[in-house]
Amino acid sequence: MTNSTGAPATGGHGYLDAASAEPLHPAAREALLAALDTGFADPLRLHGRGRDARLLLDNARAVVASCLGVRDDEVSFTSSGTAAVHLGVLGLLRGRARVSTRLVHSAVEHSAVLAAGDWWTREHGGTTDPVGVDRHGRLAVGALAAALERPAGAVAVQSANHEVGTLQSLEEVYAGAGDTPVFVDAAASTGRTDLPPGWSAAAASAHKWGGPAGVGVLLVRKGARWRAPFPTDDRTDPRVSGFENVPAALAAAAALQARLAERDELDARQRALVDRIRDRVAATVPDVEVVGDPAARLPHLVTFSCLYVDGEAVVTELDRRGFAVASGSACTASTLAPSHVLEAMGVLTHGNVRVSLTRDTTADDVERFLEVLPGVVAEIRARAGVR
Amino acid sequence: MNASGEARHGPGGTPPADLELDCRGMRCPLPVIRLANNIGDVAVGQSLAVVAEDPAARSDVPAWCRMREQEYVGEGVAEDGVPRYVVRRLR
């Protein structure tokens, strides 16, 4: 396969955008194909095919619960990670609306959290308060404590940042939040790092760990004051609505289970490769800043910003050479708004490149990327008239 | 330096600058490229202002100063209300 420019397609080992979407795990593919035939029926029906589907769904829920160390009835499957985030944040806010309608969140949350907050403000008269982060993107725990001197309905904090990979210290957040329920957006980290207990609700997304797209996971802690923010039905799960996607849920569960089994090996390999990228980029590309916490980070993700470069131009030029990466820069996007994550960290917002390794990325793939990158950046700088 | 050779003061008490770069209408990263290409036009110790609507400049001018070891003096507004970022050349 080739892309429009005739270069090798980026579906192979040049694909370095796992943080946007991890390719389907072989275990997920196998489960999905089997369940397409055996899990199509309505799990509510009392006939044999319905019971088959129900069994697969219950199994998927049990596997995800066991992988995440939670109870089966704390797990809901949603139609996306974003839907799980919306339900998690808004459900906690509804549950405590009599105490406060205020959402406190880190300034570097995923846009799904910010959108939930905006909607809450507009539709329910609530307020939102972002809390600042340091240069690495770590939540300023003192600032969180200050923000919580006034009552809040919920605190929303990510386990790890999706753009720069920095891990938040959730134990510190839980301690600082006190009685205020905490929502954790665990989309970037699930399957890669443990989710420590202390949250009242949390969310994850299957396509980030090698499951299919269109499966989110909402976790609601038993006993948490969570109230459904949207209409529900009387199907298998009181928190969500609609006909369950049984095959996809099962595939998501299979992928998560397989990921956890290979996690330690993968973690060590990816960490070493990312360390190599961090060192080599800093050494071979002039005027570059590697951003995000160098140690307390996701294993597979590294982000750097190159001065004088349009991030989208880097993405395009690397794509021509067979590499797929993401950029938090939006110099030519219609909004022109820089990434709120990079902005909150106080780092360069242009020339941003995010490299995230899949479970198949090899040392050779990384090496080829590192050989190509300095020339690409130099070429774009020369074209832009940098003296 | 402006025509009269005097330091220009931004309106409303915003920081003065010895040279002003008009980057109105430019998209990122052009204002920062202009800044880098023209910092040599002022002497060490003098300052230079970047006038730009580009929202990325608010983050990127201070970030450039940090990465290039120059001093970020602060933000003001030009006469027409466009943000104006002042940098002092340190080296």
Boltz contact constraints between the chains, C-beta under 6 A:
constraints:
  - contact:
      token1: [A, 289]
      token2: [B, 67]
      max_distance: 6.0
  - contact:
      token1: [A, 308]
      token2: [B, 29]
      max_distance: 6.0
  - contact:
      token1: [A, 308]
      token2: [B, 33]
      max_distance: 6.0
  - contact:
      token1: [A, 331]
      token2: [B, 27]
      max_distance: 6.0
  - contact:
      token1: [A, 331]
      token2: [B, 28]
      max_distance: 6.0
  - contact:
      token1: [A, 337]
      token2: [B, 55]
      max_distance: 6.0
  - contact:
      token1: [A, 338]
      token2: [B, 56]
      max_distance: 6.0
  - contact:
      token1: [A, 338]
      token2: [B, 59]
      max_distance: 6.0
  - contact:
      token1: [A, 343]
      token2: [B, 59]
      max_distance: 6.0
  - contact:
      token1: [A, 347]
      token2: [B, 63]
      max_distance: 6.0
  - contact:
      token1: [A, 348]
      token2: [B, 60]
      max_distance: 6.0
  - contact:
      token1: [A, 348]
      token2: [B, 63]
      max_distance: 6.0
  - contact:
      token1: [A, 349]
      token2: [B, 56]
      max_distance: 6.0
  - contact:
      token1: [A, 349]
      token2: [B, 59]
      max_distance: 6.0
  - contact:
      token1: [A, 349]
      token2: [B, 60]
      max_distance: 6.0
  - contact:
      token1: [A, 350]
      token2: [B, 28]
      max_distance: 6.0
  - contact:
      token1: [A, 350]
      token2: [B, 29]
      max_distance: 6.0
  - contact:
      token1: [A, 350]
      token2: [B, 56]
      max_distance: 6.0
  - contact:
      token1: [A, 350]
      token2: [B, 60]
      max_distance: 6.0
  - contact:
      token1: [A, 384]
      token2: [B, 33]
      max_distance: 6.0
  - contact:
      token1: [A, 386]
      token2: [B, 33]
      max_distance: 6.0
  - contact:
      token1: [A, 387]
      token2: [B, 37]
      max_distance: 6.0
